[in-house]
Amino acid sequence: MTDRFTRRSFLNAGALGAALAAFGGSLPRAYADDDKPKIQGFDDTETNIDPNAEWKPFSDKKLRVGIAGFGVCHFGAQFGFQDHPNVEVVAVSDLFPDRCAALAKACRCEKTYPSLEEMIKDDSIEAVFIATDAPSHCDHACKVLKSGKHVASAVPAIYGSLEQADKLFETVKETGLQYGMFETSCFHDDVYAARKIYKAGGFGKMAYTEGEYYHYSSGTIDSYKGWRIGIPPQWYPTHSNAYYTCVTGGSFTRVSCVGRVSKLDVYQKGANPYDNPFGTEIALFTTSEGGAARMAVSWDTAGWSGETGRMRGEIGAYNDVYQPLDDEAAKLVAALGDLRKPALPPGVDAGGHGGSHGYLGANFVEAILTGKTPIVNVAVALNTTVSGVVAHQSALKDGESLPIPQYKL
């Protein structure tokens, strides 16, 4: 539910020039009918799907879904709910009437509500996808759950608050309903393959993992009430942290984080609502396996953009391809067969962020209709997100090593 909050005070010639440079000298179009710059990750990126795989129906039921939020990213319509053969999008909502109408059109849905709060009064809805502003994700997810509906949320699960994390975890436990966080790195080709390898024992224990989320932003991306202005990088850590948590299902137990004071205007004193001076934060975590992980989030540095990572285990490593220590490890992974992603339901596109969007939507639908747990369930979501909140606290304390709360189903 993003409004037209403008920040012309931040849109000076220098900022625009920096943004152009970050996109290779030109700003690609966001949508066919929109002149806004394309946000990194929202292009239909290439993905590696097994061409021989067939999607197998698992239920005759249609899940009745409501979607909240269109916003600058058009995110509510990005995850294929409107195209899934087991879904009927029965209602949508957005705080702004024109965006609500656009979301309804994109989802081929006739029923609209002026807010999430009004929409969840609709007893015909069984599950809700939340694509609202990040500071509202936890509150909105809890409201949906308490209304008796399953819920999935865009990232991050919580916004800079350990109290929010405890509230969300307890609400999911109390209601017994499904919760999923749509962390896109979870279905990157490499993370998907590495997760299969890890579960089969092809890494052993993970000794060292790296995750990187590079997304240049001088403060020019629109957001509801300006929540993106100067956001601490590690408050939005999931795209990088997933390279450990969404591979192993493990967590981070301690962190020491270095924050780099930014020269960009948006990070100067009084220029953002968080009093955050850091445009880059590099966290060194201890993992629940006793290994280490370096997770980087950077908004203000030059170079390539996107989310990437690599893993090193006791008997195998992954950096673009799997690299076994010996023949035994190689045979173990060879027995898995094809490591490419499986087929999607007919009509559902893989979408952006490394071809992850369609898979996240499909995984959530299947979890509800079959009683399985979503891959990024509430424990994985919080272990992926809360670690970044504590990392920022560490950066503010000159890298002091701090313990991280743990969540387990």
Order of alpha helices (4+ residues) and beta strands (2+ residues): alpha-beta-beta-beta-beta-alpha-beta-alpha-beta-alpha-beta-alpha-beta-alpha-beta-alpha-beta-beta-beta-beta-beta-beta-alpha-alpha-alpha-alpha-beta
